[in-house]
């Protein structure tokens, strides 16, 4: 069955939606804020900024993360920058242009209202972070510097060398520490959420397990905020930290929250290629490098094993510049990734296995000098040399696409609340702002917009009607949820098989990369949907989980995450099969233009696909939220 969702977007002209909605909410009386408990799961840019801001406003906040410290959240790995429409370069940028580029970059599969709000808030984010002391790069004059990113023809990306995420997270962490010291925020590091508690149809708490001691606890609250990031590690090899997982959002899905667009997973074009079977993760090379680096491969297959310096200019194919002259090396991520795969499939890829293309800085160094390139990207070159042993100042980097970000996530309305009342979802954990493809430097923008500005304005509207409704952690709903968690843990430990967790995860990842990766087709997706349940059954027969449940046990920790991936992978492939079109990063080989670009079907698929859990082993129910475009007219996306 297919249902239709109401996104609860305020009516009226697009530019007024955010302001009019914000100005007419039933905000909680400031004197009552300290009476409300709010749980925030996740301490990255989205979760950390939300917890810090809610604490500043006077709410009592419990913030949970599975890292040793909030400052170890994966947001620290973001490199290239954060978008904002300040137009410091005077090159024609504006809030509208940022909004338009983001809608177009997502291949017209995101909500207009959400994206416009994001573009409006973007400028405030930069001011907020500068006030926190974030050391953005500056011009000689002292003004903040900008650079370009994929999918845009203006310079709107603010950055701190190649460690923007780290610097933004440190600013956020300082604000969070201030609230911890003030007593409004309690921090629970090394603690993982294992289930969501629903009381009378509303999210009222979570069940957690201490990763240090194994202790299981109940936590009740008036609202729950999930800021737990994306699910890219379902592919095993990705640019995500090893700990990143789908558990929090998937357990919420199994408690009734809708999961939207899970097939929309982003492949990043500039990652260090796989070097062997021993690898457990991949390393991202920032998209900002494509400002000065030129992407190329040999024109002839027989030249692919030659050192790059021995291939003359006339025998090089700068394929992005050739195919997309308007954007060149700054074509969007999905397009650049497929173009790299295409030339490698033709046999012109470089490096071991022919799975790589060159990112060459020779022209930029000749034009600007090595010192300028070193100042802009120095730490990225250092990372590359440490991993590959090659000096990218002297020879081109080798790069290849890899799984990076996930546009799909739990469905939320305009207030960032899921269909489960009281469950708010922010940052990469929700689906709302990026459509079928995220533009570079937009993830940090969304995470901080949600945490600093949107959630603190929308959450009080929900809390205003929740005074005195917080249940006791001893209520039957909490007891039942805890029993479910304990039973699952006991089940893991009882299997006592012979196969390792990583062997199952790796097998699943290879299957997904092959059948639901950079390109998909009906036959492959149907094959995956046959093999995933078989692999899951094998997992519960043969997996070996070491140790016990009453202490520090990383094997048990990994078991829960891999088990969730084995279930979630089926939902991903179901969504990819149902969306019988190509859109952004979701490239169905049956649906492409004569020149190999994604071919959308707006008549049938201009919608959000949100899936409702129907029980283990049952096909989930599909709900469709139609996407309406008042301002941006639907058109075939072109970057030529």
PLY file of the C-alpha trace (Angstrom):
ply
format ascii 1.0
element vertex 640
property float x
property float y
property float z
element edge 639
property int vertex1
property int vertex2
end_header
0.00 0.00 0.00
1.11 3.57 -0.65
0.10 6.42 1.63
0.56 10.17 1.18
2.35 12.35 3.72
1.60 15.88 4.81
4.87 17.70 5.38
3.14 20.45 7.42
4.89 23.23 5.52
3.46 26.68 6.34
1.52 28.27 3.48
2.49 31.53 1.81
5.22 32.91 -0.43
8.44 30.93 -0.25
10.59 33.72 1.21
8.14 34.19 4.10
7.72 30.57 5.14
10.53 30.39 7.68
10.02 33.86 9.15
6.24 33.70 9.44
6.40 30.23 10.97
9.10 31.21 13.43
7.31 34.35 14.58
3.97 32.69 15.39
5.00 29.67 17.45
3.74 28.90 20.94
7.12 29.27 22.62
7.66 27.86 26.10
7.63 30.48 28.83
11.32 31.14 29.72
10.53 30.58 33.40
9.37 27.04 32.60
12.25 25.93 30.38
14.19 24.40 33.26
11.22 22.06 33.87
11.73 20.28 30.55
14.20 17.44 29.97
15.51 16.98 26.42
17.64 14.06 25.25
20.12 14.73 22.44
21.76 11.65 20.91
24.95 12.58 19.06
27.57 15.22 19.80
28.82 16.23 16.36
28.10 19.60 14.82
24.34 19.04 14.74
23.98 17.38 18.15
26.62 19.46 19.90
25.25 22.77 18.65
21.69 21.70 19.55
22.66 20.61 23.07
24.70 23.78 23.66
21.94 26.09 22.39
19.14 24.33 24.28
21.26 24.45 27.41
21.88 28.15 26.86
18.11 28.66 26.62
17.64 26.99 29.99
16.39 23.49 29.15
17.79 20.50 31.03
19.68 18.51 28.42
21.17 15.02 28.46
23.64 14.55 25.58
24.87 11.08 24.60
27.72 9.99 22.35
29.57 6.74 21.85
32.95 8.48 21.42
35.38 9.03 24.31
34.67 12.76 24.01
32.22 14.93 22.04
35.17 16.43 20.21
35.87 13.03 18.60
32.59 13.07 16.64
32.96 12.35 12.93
32.22 16.00 12.09
35.89 16.52 12.88
36.77 14.81 9.59
35.05 17.37 7.34
37.74 19.14 5.38
36.80 21.57 2.66
34.44 24.20 4.06
30.96 25.48 4.81
28.68 27.34 2.39
27.08 30.72 3.03
25.62 33.33 0.70
27.53 36.40 1.96
28.79 37.37 -1.52
32.11 38.67 -0.19
33.62 38.06 -3.63
30.98 40.28 -5.25
30.54 37.62 -7.93
26.74 37.60 -7.96
25.96 35.26 -5.10
22.76 35.61 -3.08
20.46 33.66 -0.79
18.32 32.83 -3.80
21.29 31.61 -5.81
22.48 29.34 -2.98
18.93 28.03 -2.69
18.71 27.44 -6.45
22.11 25.72 -6.66
21.18 23.40 -3.78
17.83 22.43 -5.30
19.47 21.84 -8.68
22.40 19.99 -7.12
19.94 17.64 -5.40
18.37 16.95 -8.81
15.01 18.45 -7.74
14.33 15.84 -5.08
14.36 18.07 -1.98
11.77 20.37 -0.42
11.88 23.95 -1.61
10.87 25.41 1.75
13.52 23.56 3.75
16.28 24.48 1.32
15.29 28.14 1.22
15.33 28.28 5.02
18.78 26.70 4.99
20.07 29.30 2.52
18.59 32.13 4.60
20.20 30.91 7.81
23.60 30.26 6.20
24.90 33.78 6.75
24.02 33.70 10.44
26.05 30.52 10.86
29.26 32.23 9.76
28.65 35.14 12.15
27.96 32.69 14.99
31.15 30.72 14.34
33.34 33.81 13.97
32.01 35.01 17.32
33.03 31.65 18.81
36.56 32.18 17.53
36.59 29.70 14.66
39.80 30.59 12.70
38.41 30.85 9.17
40.93 31.66 6.46
41.21 35.37 5.70
42.35 37.53 2.83
45.32 39.88 3.24
42.81 42.66 3.98
41.41 40.72 6.93
38.12 39.79 5.27
37.03 36.14 5.40
38.29 34.17 2.40
36.12 32.06 0.11
36.71 29.32 -2.42
34.56 27.45 -4.90
33.04 23.99 -4.55
31.31 21.61 -6.92
27.96 22.59 -8.37
28.49 26.34 -8.00
30.00 29.03 -10.23
30.57 31.48 -7.37
32.91 31.45 -4.37
30.79 30.91 -1.28
32.69 28.31 0.76
34.31 29.50 4.01
37.15 27.31 5.22
39.98 26.73 7.68
42.64 25.15 5.46
41.62 21.49 5.08
40.29 21.08 8.62
37.11 23.14 8.62
35.01 20.51 10.39
37.56 20.21 13.18
37.64 23.95 13.80
33.84 24.27 13.70
33.50 21.34 16.09
35.98 22.90 18.52
33.91 26.11 18.53
30.77 24.05 19.13
32.54 21.97 21.82
33.55 25.11 23.71
29.92 26.25 23.76
28.87 22.78 24.91
31.50 22.71 27.68
30.24 26.05 28.94
26.78 24.56 29.39
28.17 21.40 30.99
30.02 23.57 33.49
26.84 25.58 34.08
24.85 22.45 34.84
22.28 22.75 32.04
23.84 19.92 29.99
24.87 16.50 31.31
27.26 14.68 29.01
27.24 10.88 28.67
30.29 9.86 26.59
31.01 6.22 25.69
27.27 5.56 25.83
25.25 4.11 22.96
21.51 4.41 22.35
20.04 0.96 21.73
16.31 1.68 21.62
13.71 4.43 21.55
10.88 4.43 24.10
7.40 5.38 22.89
4.72 6.28 25.47
1.20 6.98 24.22
2.50 7.51 20.71
5.19 10.01 21.75
8.96 9.67 22.04
9.68 9.96 25.76
13.08 8.40 26.29
15.82 6.00 25.26
17.55 2.84 26.46
21.34 3.09 26.55
24.33 0.85 27.19
27.61 2.08 28.63
30.37 0.97 26.27
32.81 1.06 29.18
30.93 -0.99 31.77
28.13 -2.67 29.84
25.51 -1.15 32.16
22.06 -0.67 30.62
20.11 2.41 31.67
16.72 4.05 31.08
16.48 7.77 30.41
13.12 9.57 30.33
12.59 13.02 28.80
9.98 15.32 27.31
11.49 15.04 23.80
14.24 13.11 22.02
16.58 14.60 19.41
18.55 12.27 17.13
21.72 13.76 15.63
23.54 10.51 14.92
24.81 11.08 11.38
24.50 8.87 8.33
24.64 5.20 7.42
27.44 5.14 4.81
29.26 2.37 6.65
26.62 -0.09 5.47
29.01 -0.40 2.50
31.82 -1.42 4.90
34.38 0.69 3.03
33.52 4.38 3.20
35.06 7.69 4.25
33.14 7.54 7.53
34.80 6.81 10.86
34.65 3.15 11.79
32.17 3.82 14.57
29.56 5.52 12.38
26.42 3.38 12.18
22.69 3.29 11.51
21.61 1.85 14.86
19.88 4.88 16.45
17.85 5.82 13.39
17.11 2.22 12.44
15.84 1.38 15.94
13.64 4.49 15.75
12.39 3.20 12.36
11.45 -0.10 13.98
9.52 1.86 16.61
7.41 3.59 13.97
9.47 6.46 12.55
9.42 6.66 8.76
12.73 6.23 6.92
12.93 8.45 3.83
14.93 7.98 0.63
17.42 5.41 2.01
18.71 4.71 -1.53
20.10 8.25 -1.84
23.73 7.64 -0.83
26.48 9.93 -2.03
29.65 8.77 -3.73
32.50 11.27 -3.27
34.78 11.60 -6.33
38.05 12.46 -4.57
39.11 9.69 -2.21
42.35 7.77 -1.95
41.80 4.51 -3.88
41.50 1.13 -2.17
44.97 -0.35 -1.71
44.20 -3.84 -0.38
41.76 -6.26 1.24
43.08 -5.37 4.68
41.51 -1.89 4.66
38.64 -1.09 7.01
37.97 2.48 5.81
38.85 4.95 3.08
40.31 8.44 3.30
38.66 11.48 1.79
40.62 14.10 -0.12
38.62 17.32 0.11
36.59 18.47 -2.87
38.26 21.85 -2.40
41.33 20.36 -4.07
39.43 20.49 -7.36
39.69 24.29 -7.25
43.34 24.03 -8.28
43.78 20.36 -9.21
42.94 19.14 -12.71
41.45 15.67 -13.14
42.73 13.54 -16.03
43.53 10.05 -17.34
45.56 8.91 -20.36
43.74 9.03 -23.67
45.11 5.60 -24.57
44.80 2.42 -22.54
48.40 1.45 -23.23
49.63 4.57 -21.39
47.93 3.86 -18.08
51.00 2.12 -16.55
53.40 4.89 -17.53
54.57 7.40 -14.91
52.36 10.48 -15.27
55.34 12.71 -16.07
56.04 10.64 -19.18
52.58 11.20 -20.67
52.64 14.38 -22.78
49.86 16.96 -22.54
48.46 15.97 -25.94
47.90 12.39 -24.70
45.95 13.40 -21.56
42.16 13.45 -21.31
40.94 16.15 -18.93
37.56 14.50 -19.12
35.61 16.76 -16.73
36.78 19.87 -18.57
35.91 18.18 -21.86
32.43 16.98 -20.85
31.36 19.88 -18.60
33.08 23.02 -19.88
30.96 25.42 -17.79
31.91 23.80 -14.47
34.98 21.78 -15.45
36.65 20.11 -12.49
33.98 21.54 -10.15
31.12 19.46 -11.56
28.88 18.04 -8.77
29.92 14.95 -6.90
27.54 12.44 -8.43
28.42 13.50 -11.98
32.17 13.60 -11.30
32.06 10.17 -9.65
30.24 8.52 -12.54
32.62 10.18 -15.01
35.59 8.69 -13.14
33.98 5.24 -13.14
33.28 5.55 -16.85
36.91 6.22 -17.85
38.15 3.48 -15.53
35.64 1.01 -16.99
37.02 1.92 -20.41
40.41 0.65 -19.24
42.09 4.04 -18.85
42.22 4.08 -15.04
45.61 4.43 -13.35
47.24 2.78 -10.36
46.74 -0.76 -8.98
43.78 -2.46 -10.62
43.15 0.53 -12.87
40.82 2.07 -10.27
42.12 5.60 -10.10
42.38 8.92 -11.93
44.92 11.69 -11.55
44.33 14.95 -9.64
47.18 17.10 -10.91
48.42 20.36 -9.33
51.31 21.01 -11.71
49.55 23.85 -13.54
48.45 25.54 -10.30
51.94 25.29 -8.78
53.45 26.74 -11.96
50.91 29.59 -11.96
50.69 30.38 -8.22
53.79 28.86 -6.70
54.13 25.92 -4.33
53.89 28.15 -1.24
50.37 29.28 -2.15
49.19 25.71 -2.72
50.86 24.66 0.53
49.07 27.44 2.41
45.67 26.47 0.97
45.87 22.69 1.22
49.04 21.81 3.13
47.55 19.41 5.67
45.66 17.54 2.92
48.91 16.96 1.04
50.48 15.72 4.30
47.63 13.25 4.85
47.99 11.99 1.28
51.75 11.49 1.65
51.41 9.67 4.97
48.93 7.19 3.47
50.44 6.68 0.00
54.09 7.63 0.47
53.85 9.96 -2.55
54.58 13.69 -2.70
51.62 15.30 -4.46
53.60 18.50 -5.02
55.88 16.52 -7.34
53.45 14.05 -8.92
49.64 13.92 -9.29
47.41 12.48 -6.58
45.53 9.32 -7.46
41.84 9.43 -6.52
38.73 7.30 -7.01
35.08 7.62 -5.88
33.98 6.19 -2.54
30.87 6.19 -0.34
30.79 9.38 1.70
27.48 11.00 2.76
23.89 9.83 2.95
21.06 12.07 1.79
18.44 9.65 3.08
17.41 9.56 6.73
14.41 9.62 9.01
11.47 11.58 7.59
10.82 14.92 9.28
8.32 17.70 8.81
9.19 21.37 8.49
9.77 21.55 12.27
12.35 18.72 12.01
10.01 16.38 13.91
9.48 12.86 12.64
6.04 11.31 12.29
6.54 10.09 15.87
5.55 13.02 18.08
8.42 14.27 20.19
11.14 12.63 18.09
13.19 15.32 16.35
15.90 14.42 13.85
18.62 16.83 12.73
21.71 16.96 10.54
22.64 13.97 8.38
20.29 11.73 10.37
17.28 13.26 8.56
16.52 13.42 4.85
15.33 16.98 4.50
17.71 19.32 2.68
19.84 17.63 0.03
17.53 15.68 -2.25
19.27 13.08 -4.38
22.76 14.60 -4.17
24.47 16.85 -1.62
26.61 19.70 -2.89
30.02 20.00 -1.29
30.28 22.15 1.87
26.54 21.84 2.53
26.73 19.20 5.28
28.34 21.52 7.83
25.86 24.19 6.81
22.86 21.94 7.46
24.19 20.51 10.73
24.80 23.94 12.26
21.62 25.47 10.84
19.56 22.69 12.43
21.39 22.78 15.76
21.95 26.49 16.33
18.87 27.99 14.68
16.04 25.71 13.54
15.60 23.18 16.36
15.80 25.79 19.19
12.90 27.60 17.47
10.73 24.58 16.66
11.27 22.27 19.65
9.63 24.71 22.12
6.48 24.67 20.00
6.14 20.95 20.77
7.24 21.24 24.39
4.62 23.93 25.08
1.98 21.20 25.15
4.02 18.67 27.17
4.12 20.25 30.63
3.87 17.53 33.26
3.64 14.67 30.75
7.12 13.17 31.20
6.72 9.52 32.24
8.71 7.72 34.90
11.63 5.52 33.76
9.88 2.76 35.75
6.82 2.79 33.48
5.90 -0.42 31.58
7.04 1.03 28.24
10.57 1.57 29.54
10.64 -1.85 31.14
9.53 -3.51 27.89
12.11 -1.63 25.82
14.90 -2.60 28.23
13.84 -6.25 28.11
13.98 -6.13 24.31
17.52 -4.73 24.44
18.68 -7.37 26.92
17.12 -10.17 24.87
18.91 -8.96 21.73
22.26 -8.86 23.54
21.71 -12.35 24.92
20.86 -13.59 21.44
24.17 -12.29 20.07
26.19 -14.04 22.75
24.35 -17.35 22.38
25.08 -17.88 18.67
28.71 -18.87 19.31
29.49 -19.49 15.64
32.78 -19.47 13.75
32.62 -16.39 11.48
33.82 -12.94 12.45
31.63 -9.86 12.42
33.89 -8.16 9.89
33.58 -11.04 7.43
29.80 -10.56 7.33
30.07 -6.79 7.15
32.63 -6.95 4.33
30.50 -9.40 2.35
27.46 -7.17 2.74
29.44 -4.08 1.72
30.81 -5.67 -1.43
27.33 -6.84 -2.40
25.87 -3.36 -1.93
28.73 -1.62 -3.76
28.21 -3.97 -6.71
24.39 -3.91 -6.80
23.43 -0.59 -5.17
26.53 1.57 -5.49
27.51 4.16 -8.09
25.02 2.68 -10.53
22.09 0.30 -10.11
19.79 -1.73 -12.33
16.70 -3.79 -11.73
18.33 -7.19 -12.13
21.15 -6.38 -9.70
18.79 -4.95 -7.10
16.57 -8.01 -7.25
19.64 -10.21 -6.82
20.68 -8.19 -3.78
17.21 -8.50 -2.28
17.53 -12.29 -2.59
21.06 -12.50 -1.15
20.72 -10.09 1.80
18.09 -12.19 3.70
20.26 -15.29 3.12
23.30 -13.50 4.49
21.27 -12.32 7.48
20.13 -15.87 8.27
23.72 -17.05 7.99
24.77 -14.26 10.37
22.42 -15.46 13.10
23.64 -19.05 12.64
27.39 -18.55 12.30
28.52 -15.27 13.81
30.90 -15.37 16.75
30.58 -12.61 19.34
33.31 -12.78 21.95
33.20 -11.74 25.61
30.25 -10.99 27.85
27.64 -8.29 28.24
28.79 -6.98 31.63
32.00 -5.19 30.67
33.89 -3.37 27.92
33.15 -5.47 24.83
33.82 -4.05 21.38
32.79 -7.32 19.75
29.29 -7.02 21.22
29.23 -3.34 20.28
30.04 -4.19 16.65
27.53 -7.06 16.58
24.55 -4.76 17.12
25.69 -2.40 14.40
26.37 -5.10 11.81
23.01 -6.76 12.57
21.26 -3.44 11.95
23.18 -2.94 8.70
22.08 -6.39 7.54
18.46 -5.37 7.98
18.83 -1.80 6.75
20.56 -2.91 3.53
17.34 -4.61 2.44
15.42 -1.38 2.98
17.99 0.49 0.88
17.67 -1.89 -2.04
13.87 -1.93 -1.77
13.85 1.86 -2.05
16.30 1.82 -4.98
14.15 -0.72 -6.82
10.91 1.17 -6.18
12.34 4.48 -7.48
12.27 3.52 -11.16
14.19 6.56 -12.39
17.63 8.10 -12.19
18.04 11.09 -9.90
21.34 12.51 -8.66
23.36 9.83 -6.88
20.61 7.25 -7.54
21.64 6.23 -11.06
19.51 3.49 -12.59
21.26 2.31 -15.75
17.88 1.78 -17.46
17.16 5.51 -17.19
19.82 7.73 -18.72
20.00 10.37 -21.41
21.77 9.67 -24.74
24.94 11.28 -23.32
24.85 9.18 -20.15
23.31 11.61 -17.64
20.63 10.82 -15.06
17.11 10.78 -16.54
14.41 11.69 -14.01
10.74 10.82 -14.20
9.07 13.84 -12.60
5.56 12.70 -13.39
5.84 9.52 -11.34
8.72 10.08 -8.93
8.87 13.76 -7.90
8.28 12.69 -4.32
9.91 11.73 -1.06
9.72 7.97 -0.51
9.16 7.30 3.19
9.02 3.71 4.44
7.09 2.41 7.45
8.23 -0.72 9.30
5.64 -3.51 9.14
7.40 -6.23 11.10
10.45 -8.47 10.71
10.44 -10.23 7.36
7.57 -8.08 6.03
7.83 -5.61 3.16
7.69 -2.06 4.57
4.81 0.21 3.62
5.61 3.07 1.26
4.36 6.61 1.88
4.91 9.29 -0.73
5.26 12.99 -0.01
4.74 14.83 -3.33
7.32 17.54 -3.98
5.92 20.87 -5.20
8.08 23.55 -6.80
6.74 27.09 -6.59
9.91 28.97 -7.49
12.44 26.65 -9.14
11.09 25.14 -12.33
11.73 21.46 -12.93
14.31 21.01 -15.67
16.83 18.46 -16.86
19.92 19.14 -14.77
22.84 20.28 -16.91
26.36 21.37 -15.99
27.70 21.50 -19.50
0 1
1 2
2 3
3 4
4 5
5 6
6 7
7 8
8 9
9 10
10 11
11 12
12 13
13 14
14 15
15 16
16 17
17 18
18 19
19 20
20 21
21 22
22 23
23 24
24 25
25 26
26 27
27 28
28 29
29 30
30 31
31 32
32 33
33 34
34 35
35 36
36 37
37 38
38 39
39 40
40 41
41 42
42 43
43 44
44 45
45 46
46 47
47 48
48 49
49 50
50 51
51 52
52 53
53 54
54 55
55 56
56 57
57 58
58 59
59 60
60 61
61 62
62 63
63 64
64 65
65 66
66 67
67 68
68 69
69 70
70 71
71 72
72 73
73 74
74 75
75 76
76 77
77 78
78 79
79 80
80 81
81 82
82 83
83 84
84 85
85 86
86 87
87 88
88 89
89 90
90 91
91 92
92 93
93 94
94 95
95 96
96 97
97 98
98 99
99 100
100 101
101 102
102 103
103 104
104 105
105 106
106 107
107 108
108 109
109 110
110 111
111 112
112 113
113 114
114 115
115 116
116 117
117 118
118 119
119 120
120 121
121 122
122 123
123 124
124 125
125 126
126 127
127 128
128 129
129 130
130 131
131 132
132 133
133 134
134 135
135 136
136 137
137 138
138 139
139 140
140 141
141 142
142 143
143 144
144 145
145 146
146 147
147 148
148 149
149 150
150 151
151 152
152 153
153 154
154 155
155 156
156 157
157 158
158 159
159 160
160 161
161 162
162 163
163 164
164 165
165 166
166 167
167 168
168 169
169 170
170 171
171 172
172 173
173 174
174 175
175 176
176 177
177 178
178 179
179 180
180 181
181 182
182 183
183 184
184 185
185 186
186 187
187 188
188 189
189 190
190 191
191 192
192 193
193 194
194 195
195 196
196 197
197 198
198 199
199 200
200 201
201 202
202 203
203 204
204 205
205 206
206 207
207 208
208 209
209 210
210 211
211 212
212 213
213 214
214 215
215 216
216 217
217 218
218 219
219 220
220 221
221 222
222 223
223 224
224 225
225 226
226 227
227 228
228 229
229 230
230 231
231 232
232 233
233 234
234 235
235 236
236 237
237 238
238 239
239 240
240 241
241 242
242 243
243 244
244 245
245 246
246 247
247 248
248 249
249 250
250 251
251 252
252 253
253 254
254 255
255 256
256 257
257 258
258 259
259 260
260 261
261 262
262 263
263 264
264 265
265 266
266 267
267 268
268 269
269 270
270 271
271 272
272 273
273 274
274 275
275 276
276 277
277 278
278 279
279 280
280 281
281 282
282 283
283 284
284 285
285 286
286 287
287 288
288 289
289 290
290 291
291 292
292 293
293 294
294 295
295 296
296 297
297 298
298 299
299 300
300 301
301 302
302 303
303 304
304 305
305 306
306 307
307 308
308 309
309 310
310 311
311 312
312 313
313 314
314 315
315 316
316 317
317 318
318 319
319 320
320 321
321 322
322 323
323 324
324 325
325 326
326 327
327 328
328 329
329 330
330 331
331 332
332 333
333 334
334 335
335 336
336 337
337 338
338 339
339 340
340 341
341 342
342 343
343 344
344 345
345 346
346 347
347 348
348 349
349 350
350 351
351 352
352 353
353 354
354 355
355 356
356 357
357 358
358 359
359 360
360 361
361 362
362 363
363 364
364 365
365 366
366 367
367 368
368 369
369 370
370 371
371 372
372 373
373 374
374 375
375 376
376 377
377 378
378 379
379 380
380 381
381 382
382 383
383 384
384 385
385 386
386 387
387 388
388 389
389 390
390 391
391 392
392 393
393 394
394 395
395 396
396 397
397 398
398 399
399 400
400 401
401 402
402 403
403 404
404 405
405 406
406 407
407 408
408 409
409 410
410 411
411 412
412 413
413 414
414 415
415 416
416 417
417 418
418 419
419 420
420 421
421 422
422 423
423 424
424 425
425 426
426 427
427 428
428 429
429 430
430 431
431 432
432 433
433 434
434 435
435 436
436 437
437 438
438 439
439 440
440 441
441 442
442 443
443 444
444 445
445 446
446 447
447 448
448 449
449 450
450 451
451 452
452 453
453 454
454 455
455 456
456 457
457 458
458 459
459 460
460 461
461 462
462 463
463 464
464 465
465 466
466 467
467 468
468 469
469 470
470 471
471 472
472 473
473 474
474 475
475 476
476 477
477 478
478 479
479 480
480 481
481 482
482 483
483 484
484 485
485 486
486 487
487 488
488 489
489 490
490 491
491 492
492 493
493 494
494 495
495 496
496 497
497 498
498 499
499 500
500 501
501 502
502 503
503 504
504 505
505 506
506 507
507 508
508 509
509 510
510 511
511 512
512 513
513 514
514 515
515 516
516 517
517 518
518 519
519 520
520 521
521 522
522 523
523 524
524 525
525 526
526 527
527 528
528 529
529 530
530 531
531 532
532 533
533 534
534 535
535 536
536 537
537 538
538 539
539 540
540 541
541 542
542 543
543 544
544 545
545 546
546 547
547 548
548 549
549 550
550 551
551 552
552 553
553 554
554 555
555 556
556 557
557 558
558 559
559 560
560 561
561 562
562 563
563 564
564 565
565 566
566 567
567 568
568 569
569 570
570 571
571 572
572 573
573 574
574 575
575 576
576 577
577 578
578 579
579 580
580 581
581 582
582 583
583 584
584 585
585 586
586 587
587 588
588 589
589 590
590 591
591 592
592 593
593 594
594 595
595 596
596 597
597 598
598 599
599 600
600 601
601 602
602 603
603 604
604 605
605 606
606 607
607 608
608 609
609 610
610 611
611 612
612 613
613 614
614 615
615 616
616 617
617 618
618 619
619 620
620 621
621 622
622 623
623 624
624 625
625 626
626 627
627 628
628 629
629 630
630 631
631 632
632 633
633 634
634 635
635 636
636 637
637 638
638 639
